[in-house]
């Protein structure tokens, strides 16, 4: 009987040793995963710091006084490439401000439209597929919206889509859009 108990105890000890080995393996895997997660967290912290610096720089540039010069004029008058990098950042801030101003005008100055209501803006002379895509990304989908642009909105759209200044007026997008919208209403 003593031998039977000894056998049972030996079997249980062996089973416990096996489970301890499995636990050691699991512990090793967990340590590896913890190490990987720590490394990823460190990388995320570093990226977050970079983003905060970039955001601070952007806000500083956005609050810089506007001299009225174009980026090209600023670069030319201040001596080239080093200044051009600063101007690009300022242009980005100006672009973001223009986009925000456009978004704020939806529902007040310009009707809100959805992609489902989309007109073929390429029918407006001066609007090709690339510009139409940019307008759509801004939430501009219809002739009616374009027909409601005032001078301020034209300027904001010009900045937001990085289009040639004065081109929207020269091509008379607003007038063309009014006619196209009216024709659309008459068909309906």
N, C-alpha and C positions, 0 to 999 in steps of 0.2 A: 504494500500500500504506500509506503514511503517512496518507492520508485515511481509509482503512478503520479504522486503529487509533484515529485521532482520533474517528471516529464512534462506535466502541465505547466509548471513554473518556467521550465526551459522554453517551452513553446511560446508562452506569453512574453517572456523576455525577448525572444527572437522577434516576435510580432512588434513589440515596443521599439526595438532597435530599427526595424524596417520603417515604422512610422516616424521615428526620429530622423532617419535618413531622408524621408520624403519631406518632412518639415524643413530640414536644412536646405533642400533643393528649392522649396518654395520661398524660404527666407532669402536665398541667393537671388532668385528671380525678382523678388520684391525690392531688394537693394539695388539691382540693376535698373529697375523701372524708376525707383526713387531718384537715382543718379541722373537718369535721362530727363525726368521731370524737372529736377533742379536746374539742369543745364538749359532746358527750354524756358523756364521761368526767368533765368538770368538773361537770356537772349531777348525775351519779351520786355523785361525791365529796361534793357539797353535801348530797344526800339521805341519804347514809350518816352524815354528821355529825349531821343532824337526828334520825335514828333512834337514834344512840348517845345523844344528849341525852335523847330521850324514854325510852329504856330505863333510863338512869341515874335519871331522875325517877321512873319506875315502881318501880324497886327501892328508892329512898328512901321512897316512899310505902308500899310493901309492908312495909318494916321499921319503920314508925312504930307506936307503941303503940296498941292498940285500946282506946278508952275505953268501949266498950259502947253508945255512943249510935248511933242510926240516923242516916243521912245527913240526914234531915229535921230531927232534933233538933239536930245539929251546926250546920246552916245557920241554924236559928232562934236558937240560943243565941249564935252568933258573928256575927250581923248580916248575913245575906243572901247576895247573889250572888257576891261575891268568894270567900267561904268555900265556896260550893257547887261552884265549879270544882275546888278541891282535893279535896273529898269525892268527886267523880265519879272522879277519878284513883285515889283510895284504894279506891273501890268496884270499879273495874276490876281492881286488884291482888287484892282479896279474891275477886272472881269467878274470876280466873285460878287462885288458890290452891285454891278450891273445885273447880274443874274438874280440877286436878291430883290433888287428894285423891280425887275420884271415879274418875279413871283408875287410880289406885293401888289402889283397892278391887276392881277387876275381877279375877276369878280368886282373890280371897281372901275378901272379904265377900259379893261379888255374882258370880253366874255370868257368864261372858262369852257374849254372844250376837251374832249377825250380823244384818244386814238381811234375809237370806234366811229367818231364823227369826221374823221380826217378827209380833207380835200387834197387834190393833187396840186400841191403848192408849186410844182415845177411848171404849171401853166402860167405863173407870173414870170414875165421876162426878167432875167437876172438870177432866177432861182433854179439851180441845178440839183441833182440828186444829193450832192454833198451838203449844200446849204439847207436843203429841205430836211435832211437828217439832223443837222444841228438845230434847226428851228423846232423840230419835233421833240428833241431832247430837252428843249426849254419849255415845252408844253404848248407850243404854237402849232396847231394842226389845221386851222381853217382860214378860208378867205375872209370870213367875218372878223376874226381876230386881227389879221394883218390890216384890214380896212380901218380898224379902230386905233392904229398907231398914231400918236401925236409926235411932235419933234423930239420930245424927251424920250419916249419909248423907242423911236428910231435910233437915237444915239445909244441907248442901252442895249438894243439888239445888235447894233454894229459892234459894240465892245464885246458883248457876250459871245458872238459867233466869230469874232476876230475877222470882220469883213472890212473891205476898203471904205474908209470914211467918205460919206457923201454919195455912195453908190446906190443906196436904197432910195434916196431922193431922186437921183438922176434917172434911175430906171422906173421911178414912180410906182413902187410896189403898192402903196396905199391906194392910189387911183385905180391901178389894175385890179387889185383885190376887191375894191368896191364894185367894179363892173362884173367881175367873175361871181361875186356873192349874189349880186342882183340877178344875174342870169340863172344862177342855181335856184334862187327863190321862184323865179318865173316858171322854171321847168317843173317845180314841185306841185 
